[in-house]
Amino acid sequence: MKFLISNYSTSTQSECMYINTALNLLSTCKSTIWNEKTISAYDIFDLTSPDFYVTHVSNIDKQAMEYIKNSKTIELILNITGAGQDNLNLLEQELESANIKCSFLFHNSNDHGLVSKKNRIVSIGYGADIFLGNNFPKYKLENAIFVGQQSEVKPLGETYHTVSTSPKLKDIVDIYMPITQLSNIYDKYDNCIIRYFGKLIPQLFYDAVYYGNKVYYNLDNADAKIAAVQKINKLLRLDIDITDPDTVDQKAIKDSVKNKHTCLHRVKSLLSQLPCKDSIANIDNIIDIYIKKD
């Protein structure tokens, strides 16, 4: 099977990149990342002849859709995270009118609340990107404090850095880095402390657990604390308080992420929606190799 994946990565997630890398580890698959700024839709589709085109609802390219419409054979796999119900209804009407076949839709949350009468919606959360590097010089501090907005910045501990993936905070925090570079620093701190919580468990959480030491949430809002505990426990199938650094079982969290929540597991979920038993068996072998090697 051949995949073409649009580059919809952001400073907070590298999903399209790790899907592409994982697929290319499989003897049964070939995948290409498409950077729309360097080559046109018609040229990249002609060059790669994909069976499936993977993109995000925020990154839909009109020329790509026109190519798929005319091809009659290429199927669309669409990440709809961030779309509202009205947006989804309109999008599906447009796809149907254009006779574009959608293999399935997927969302990074398992409680998105969206409904489709035309396509399957599969929940595929972010996963730990195991393909990132760690090439920075060694140093050691007590805390890395991860924030999403200025109001979350506050000192914690005696030695710390405030860190963000948000470009808006690059002049406010100590360290601004996109998600693909943060793997260089997670293990440089005794604690990775996350100061924000929303509907989606961010890729940063999985990456910090995979590469770092102790990871926990420090939240000011009482309701957010309750929600974080409930969501993390449901996701990881644990009974812990992710907001209590004194009792959090870091080994249990790391084991759960490594064994069920890496990017390889997310690609397996994606492939499970397609008629490709050989590829699923293949990625099971890859998971065994990478997890054991790690």
C-alpha positions in Angstrom: 0.0 0.0 0.0 1.2 3.5 -0.8 0.4 6.5 1.3 0.8 10.2 0.7 0.7 12.3 3.8 0.4 16.1 3.9 2.7 17.8 6.3 0.2 19.0 8.9 2.7 19.0 11.8 2.6 21.9 14.2 4.8 23.1 17.1 2.7 20.9 19.4 2.4 17.7 17.4 4.4 15.6 14.9 1.6 13.1 14.1 2.0 13.1 10.3 5.8 12.7 10.6 5.7 9.7 12.9 3.0 8.0 10.8 5.1 8.4 7.8 8.3 7.1 9.5 6.4 4.1 11.0 4.8 3.1 7.7 8.1 3.1 5.9 9.4 0.6 8.4 6.9 -1.9 7.0 7.8 -4.0 4.0 4.2 -3.9 2.9 3.9 -0.1 2.9 5.5 3.0 1.3 4.8 6.5 2.5 5.8 10.0 1.4 5.4 13.3 3.3 4.2 16.1 1.1 5.4 19.6 1.8 2.9 21.7 -0.2 5.4 24.6 -0.4 8.0 22.7 -2.3 6.0 20.7 -4.9 2.5 21.0 -6.4 -0.4 18.6 -5.7 -0.5 17.3 -9.3 3.3 16.6 -9.3 3.5 14.8 -6.0 0.4 12.7 -6.7 1.8 11.8 -10.2 5.2 11.0 -8.6 4.0 8.8 -5.8 0.7 7.2 -7.2 -0.7 6.7 -3.7 -3.5 4.4 -2.7 -4.4 6.6 0.3 -4.0 10.4 1.0 -3.8 11.3 4.7 -4.4 14.9 5.7 -5.9 17.1 8.4 -9.2 19.0 8.2 -7.2 22.3 8.7 -4.9 21.4 5.9 -7.1 20.4 3.0 -5.6 21.3 -0.3 -8.1 22.1 -3.2 -5.8 20.8 -5.9 -5.3 17.5 -4.0 -9.0 17.1 -3.6 -9.4 17.7 -7.4 -6.8 15.1 -8.1 -8.4 12.5 -5.9 -11.8 13.3 -7.5 -10.4 12.6 -11.0 -8.4 9.6 -10.0 -11.4 7.5 -8.8 -9.0 5.1 -6.9 -7.3 7.2 -4.2 -9.0 7.1 -0.8 -9.0 9.9 1.7 -8.0 9.4 5.4 -8.9 12.5 7.3 -8.0 13.8 10.7 -11.0 15.9 11.8 -9.7 17.0 15.2 -10.8 20.6 15.7 -13.8 20.4 13.4 -17.3 21.2 14.8 -20.4 19.2 13.9 -21.5 21.8 11.3 -18.1 21.9 9.7 -18.1 18.1 9.5 -21.5 18.0 7.9 -20.6 20.5 5.3 -17.3 18.8 4.6 -18.9 15.4 4.1 -21.5 16.9 1.8 -18.7 18.4 -0.3 -16.8 15.1 -0.4 -20.0 13.2 -1.4 -20.8 15.7 -4.2 -17.2 15.4 -5.5 -17.5 11.5 -5.4 -14.4 11.4 -3.2 -14.1 8.2 -1.3 -13.2 8.6 2.3 -11.8 5.4 3.8 -12.4 6.7 7.4 -12.2 9.8 9.6 -10.2 9.9 12.8 -10.0 12.2 15.8 -7.3 12.6 18.4 -9.9 12.5 21.3 -12.0 9.6 22.3 -14.8 11.9 23.5 -15.1 14.3 20.6 -19.0 14.0 20.4 -19.0 14.2 16.6 -21.4 12.1 14.6 -21.2 11.0 10.9 -23.9 9.2 9.0 -21.6 8.8 6.0 -18.2 7.7 7.4 -16.6 5.9 10.3 -15.0 8.1 12.9 -12.2 6.4 14.7 -10.4 7.7 17.8 -6.6 7.7 17.4 -4.9 9.8 20.1 -1.5 11.2 19.9 1.3 8.8 20.8 4.9 9.1 22.0 7.1 9.9 19.0 9.8 7.4 19.5 11.7 8.6 16.4 12.9 11.9 17.9 16.5 12.5 18.9 18.4 13.5 22.1 21.5 15.4 21.0 21.8 18.3 23.5 24.7 18.6 25.9 24.1 17.1 29.4 22.8 19.3 32.2 20.5 18.7 35.2 17.9 20.9 36.8 15.0 20.1 39.2 12.0 21.1 37.1 10.9 21.7 33.5 7.6 23.6 33.8 5.5 23.3 30.5 3.0 26.0 29.9 0.5 26.9 27.2 -0.2 30.5 28.1 1.3 33.3 30.1 -1.0 32.9 33.1 0.4 29.4 33.7 4.0 30.6 34.2 5.0 30.4 37.8 8.1 29.3 39.8 8.2 25.7 41.0 11.2 24.4 43.0 14.7 25.9 43.4 16.0 25.2 39.9 13.7 25.2 36.9 13.1 26.3 33.4 9.7 27.4 32.0 9.1 25.7 28.6 6.5 26.1 25.9 5.8 25.0 22.3 3.7 28.1 21.7 5.4 30.8 19.5 3.4 33.4 21.3 5.4 32.7 24.5 8.9 32.5 23.1 9.8 35.9 24.7 8.2 35.0 28.0 9.4 31.5 28.8 13.0 30.3 29.4 12.9 27.8 26.6 10.7 27.8 23.4 10.9 24.7 21.3 8.6 22.9 18.9 7.6 19.4 19.9 10.2 17.7 17.6 13.1 19.2 19.6 11.8 18.8 23.1 13.0 15.1 23.2 16.5 16.7 23.7 15.7 18.1 27.1 13.0 15.9 28.9 15.6 13.8 30.7 17.6 16.9 31.7 15.1 17.5 34.5 14.1 15.5 37.6 10.4 16.5 36.9 8.4 17.4 33.8 5.5 19.4 35.2 2.6 20.2 32.9 0.6 23.3 33.8 -2.3 23.0 31.4 -5.1 20.5 30.7 -7.7 20.4 27.9 -9.9 18.0 26.0 -6.9 16.4 24.2 -4.0 14.7 26.0 -1.2 16.4 24.2 1.7 14.6 22.5 4.0 16.4 24.9 2.6 14.2 27.8 3.4 11.0 26.0 6.8 12.2 24.8 7.8 13.5 28.3 6.8 10.1 29.8 8.7 8.2 27.1 11.9 10.2 27.2 11.8 11.8 30.7 11.9 11.0 34.3 8.9 11.9 36.5 5.9 13.5 34.8 2.9 15.0 36.5 0.3 17.8 36.2 0.3 21.0 38.4 -3.1 22.7 37.8 -4.6 25.7 39.5 -8.2 24.8 38.7 -9.9 22.2 40.9 -12.1 20.9 38.2 -9.2 20.6 35.8 -7.4 18.5 38.4 -10.3 16.1 38.7 -10.7 15.9 34.9 -6.9 15.2 34.4 -6.9 12.4 37.0 -10.0 10.8 35.4 -8.9 11.1 31.8 -5.3 9.9 32.4 -6.5 6.9 34.5 -9.1 6.0 31.8 -6.5 6.3 29.0 -3.7 4.5 30.7 -6.0 2.1 32.6 -4.4 3.0 35.9 -5.5 4.2 39.4 -3.2 7.1 40.1 -3.3 10.8 40.9 -1.4 12.4 38.1 -1.5 15.7 40.0 0.2 14.4 43.1 4.0 14.2 42.7 4.4 12.3 46.0 2.3 9.3 45.1 2.3 9.2 41.2 3.6 5.8 40.0 6.0 6.8 37.3 7.0 3.3 36.4 3.4 2.3 35.8 2.9 5.4 33.6 6.0 4.7 31.5 5.2 1.1 31.1 1.7 1.9 29.9 2.9 4.5 27.4 5.7 2.2 26.1 3.5 -0.8 25.7 0.2 0.8 24.4 0.7 4.5 23.5 3.6 5.0 21.2 3.3 6.3 17.7 3.7 2.7 16.5 0.6 1.7 18.4 -1.3 4.7 16.8 -0.2 3.6 13.3 -1.4 0.1 14.1 -4.8 1.6 15.0 -4.8 3.4 11.7 -3.9 0.3 9.7 -6.6 -1.7 11.5 -9.2 0.3 9.6 -7.8 -0.9 6.3 -7.9 -4.3 4.6 -4.2 -5.1 5.4 -3.7 -8.1 7.7 -0.1 -8.4 6.5 0.8 -4.9 7.5 -0.8 -5.3 10.9 1.3 -8.4 11.5 4.3 -6.5 10.2 3.9 -3.6 12.6 3.4 -6.0 15.5 6.9 -7.3 14.8 8.2 -3.7 14.5 6.6 -2.8 17.9 8.3 -5.9 19.5 11.7 -4.9 18.0 11.5 -1.2 19.0 10.1 -1.7 22.5 12.6 -4.5 23.3 15.4 -2.5 21.9 14.4 0.5 23.9 
